[in-house]
């Protein structure tokens, strides 16, 4: 087993204290400094919350977000990362559901934080300010008194401390929590992205969510590795990459605002060795003009996941980036990664090229069972059913939702993912879609991923999503929503339908094709098919 995060930071502070741990913009923290600062923050948090309490952070991907995660674990507190893209009403509802005791936020989200504070009067609000921002504020004249004493508190209000001053006021004294003795304590509460309904708080213990030694070794993580993390830290993908890099003693470069150019420049200039990219980001990066001329020679491994990837995009990514790739399938409720498609399985054009459509084999200690969604009985290899999981990484449940927690597990104790797929004779898992996303058209089952993969082969298709829309004749009509490439003439609807019919069974072809400028996505990069279905149903009424 690998180290839990607090113990990893303690170890690296002793053995490689001056080595860079976290960087964002022009600020870099070494491991010794990170250890010291998180000790101070842990002590500060314990003045406002008892062990087991929930603390939230509402911030972009920056060094302080990493500090909060580590410090809370050292203090025995539960971190609740909040999605800064949500509305004030949504954020307030999540904060109330979690019962936050502390909220740390940056000035950009102060309005939303004040709304949360108003709904939770006992909440301790802290404004994240870097040392440079703190100095700037100190040099500014005091603001005039507010004419409305009941108005929002300002950052200068002593009741709302600045982050740096709050740390400085507390001792460098490690509370000592978050080690092996605390293995079964919850330390993360991550709210699901809510593509199918109201977000639920997924509980994760140190055992559920930590970097295992086998994972570090198979991905060749080492203290000299450099990771680019451009994922939001309210998502398990971003948190997982951060935890992996810190556990390995590597250097994490945090990118608060992703652009293809910024990512490419960082990979090239900083000698990035590891990164995790969702398919939509891979699309943007590989389409960047001149990307083939970039020097990515130090890039060792690109992991991808969080949403289905088409074989066409994967082949282009392999060609353009020229490094090793590994695919990952997982979900928050399963503690992150469930299966892994190893780099040696990424061989376009070879006898095993069909594996590019797979998400790989289960990680060590994980058992994947394909079950009939109606009866719950296991089905033979090659048969499509619901993916269910047995693993020590599975969540103990949802926060304050006993009914949903009960429904998450079947009678055998397997976690029900809601994802459809099948396992081949060699144990490779192939996704077909969410069980509820399967389309029944003319009495035949159609899996959108298969249609999307066929359409993505067309040179003029940039992105595509396929959903079922109610139809009087077919029951559900297979409907494609296509983002065309801007540098090529837009294809016609019939042209795309005929293109698919030449590649897969005719009954699977789209009955309708809609062209759009972009697909709706949640912050994790997943296409919001629920929203697409709603739009298309409305347009056909």
Order of alpha helices (4+ residues) and beta strands (2+ residues): alpha-beta-beta-alpha-beta-alpha-beta-alpha-beta-alpha-beta-alpha-alpha-beta-beta-alpha-beta-alpha-beta-alpha-beta-alpha-beta-alpha-beta-beta-beta-beta-beta-beta-alpha-beta-beta-beta-beta-alpha-beta-beta-alpha-beta-alpha
